[in-house]
Amino acid sequence: MQILKKATLILTTALIANVSWSAQSDIDAIEDAYLGGQPAALVNLIDSTQGYDRFLAKYRLGMMYSFSQQSDQAKATFASLISGLEEHLVANPNDSEALVLLAYTCGYSITLDPAKATSYGQKSYQALAKAETLAPNNPRVYLVKGILQYNTPAAYGGSKDIAKQALEQALALYPNDVNSGYYWGHDEANIWLGLTLLELGDKTSALTHFQAAATLEPNNGWAKYLLSSNTQ
């Protein structure tokens, strides 16, 4: 009986580890396609994945459309993503990762369509607040909190000081997140903290974080650009 219990435990542990590895391998593929500027690869990943991985792939595709000034495609992709995340959260209300992605997508969508500021702003705030309560050690919670604080005008509650605190918290948590199966955004946290530090007048520390982002993700062209443009 003891042998059977041990064998069951080993098998269960292996299955959990394999699920985590599989999820992370999909996320890594999504990030590689995004950083490599490969929209077709992201479309394929949307078609071949499910759950959170599919949501993340769609988010990255929407960001790629936005950066390439394909506004209509970006809006449509984000609208579809928000709808899908909200439907998912009805059945899985405590999915902190989905809540974080919803908060970020709603917040970013306001930049594409300011008319949605009231409805999307409230959704973004509520989703992030719930995610922080559910997962206080999730670095992506503080990554998104920092980005939203950075981009929100002070007149509407934004704060570069709060952004700095949130992004520093994200960076403190990322090393323990590497094996979570949801690991992404570590390089971005460094970039956004660097941008925040620039706004606060600390260029030396900002450059340190831009370099950290480029070291973590050598294919991050944004990090390389920020390094070169701020060292001339």
Buried (B, 14 or more C-beta within 10 A) or exposed (E): EEEEEEEEEEEEEEEEEEEBEEBBEBBEBBBBBBBEEBBEBBBBBBEEBEBBBBBBBBBBBBBBBBEEEBEEBBBEBBBEBBEBBBEBBEEBEEBBBBBBBBBBBBBBBBEBBEEBBEEBBEBBBBBBBBBBEBBEEBBBBBBBBBBBBBBBEEEEEBBBEBBBBBBBBBBEBBEEBEEBBBBBBBBBBBBBBBBBBBBBEBEEBBBBBBBBBBEBBEBBEBBBEBBEEEEE
